[in-house]
Amino acid sequence: MKKMSVWDILAWIALASIVIWVILKITGIINTPPFLEYYPILAASYAFGWQMHKLASIAQDVQDLKRF
């Protein structure tokens, strides 16, 4: 198994925090002001950027293999 990088761990933490936040928000435990409700959007955008970076990295690896 490949060792996870710090960025992978941060992305998984961001995704897990979104899930926990949604569960707590639905159950009514969290009553936040509107400006804090944008946190899941920021975490999701980070996770999306992380996935795009991983995809670009894999595409570059494939290109390197083609040249071999």
C-alpha positions as a Python dict, from the first residue, in 0.01 Angstrom:
ca = {
    (1, 'M'): (0, 0, 0),
    (2, 'K'): (127, 343, -94),
    (3, 'K'): (203, 584, 190),
    (4, 'M'): (-46, 870, 214),
    (5, 'S'): (86, 1222, 187),
    (6, 'V'): (-1, 1502, 425),
    (7, 'W'): (-227, 1653, 157),
    (8, 'D'): (-420, 1329, 121),
    (9, 'I'): (-477, 1319, 495),
    (10, 'L'): (-591, 1683, 497),
    (11, 'A'): (-837, 1613, 216),
    (12, 'W'): (-984, 1313, 400),
    (13, 'I'): (-1016, 1524, 716),
    (14, 'A'): (-1197, 1793, 514),
    (15, 'L'): (-1438, 1539, 369),
    (16, 'A'): (-1501, 1377, 708),
    (17, 'S'): (-1563, 1716, 866),
    (18, 'I'): (-1827, 1792, 601),
    (19, 'V'): (-2008, 1467, 680),
    (20, 'I'): (-1994, 1530, 1055),
    (21, 'W'): (-2108, 1890, 1008),
    (22, 'V'): (-2405, 1785, 793),
    (23, 'I'): (-2513, 1521, 1046),
    (24, 'L'): (-2490, 1767, 1336),
    (25, 'K'): (-2668, 2038, 1135),
    (26, 'I'): (-2954, 1805, 1040),
    (27, 'T'): (-3002, 1688, 1398),
    (28, 'G'): (-3013, 2051, 1517),
    (29, 'I'): (-2707, 2030, 1741),
    (30, 'I'): (-2531, 2301, 1542),
    (31, 'N'): (-2696, 2640, 1512),
    (32, 'T'): (-2440, 2855, 1336),
    (33, 'P'): (-2448, 3207, 1199),
    (34, 'P'): (-2474, 3228, 820),
    (35, 'F'): (-2107, 3315, 759),
    (36, 'L'): (-1998, 2988, 922),
    (37, 'E'): (-2231, 2788, 702),
    (38, 'Y'): (-1989, 2840, 415),
    (39, 'Y'): (-1727, 2614, 579),
    (40, 'P'): (-1848, 2295, 404),
    (41, 'I'): (-1831, 2471, 69),
    (42, 'L'): (-1469, 2570, 135),
    (43, 'A'): (-1380, 2219, 250),
    (44, 'A'): (-1548, 2066, -55),
    (45, 'S'): (-1364, 2304, -288),
    (46, 'Y'): (-1035, 2202, -123),
    (47, 'A'): (-1122, 1834, -173),
    (48, 'F'): (-1213, 1905, -537),
    (49, 'G'): (-881, 2080, -595),
    (50, 'W'): (-701, 1790, -430),
    (51, 'Q'): (-872, 1544, -666),
    (52, 'M'): (-787, 1757, -970),
    (53, 'H'): (-423, 1773, -862),
    (54, 'K'): (-412, 1394, -817),
    (55, 'L'): (-570, 1348, -1161),
    (56, 'A'): (-314, 1579, -1323),
    (57, 'S'): (-35, 1390, -1147),
    (58, 'I'): (-164, 1057, -1276),
    (59, 'A'): (-197, 1199, -1628),
    (60, 'Q'): (165, 1313, -1613),
    (61, 'D'): (274, 966, -1498),
    (62, 'V'): (91, 812, -1793),
    (63, 'Q'): (262, 1054, -2031),
    (64, 'D'): (599, 960, -1883),
    (65, 'L'): (520, 592, -1934),
    (66, 'K'): (429, 655, -2299),
    (67, 'R'): (770, 810, -2361),
    (68, 'F'): (941, 509, -2207),
}
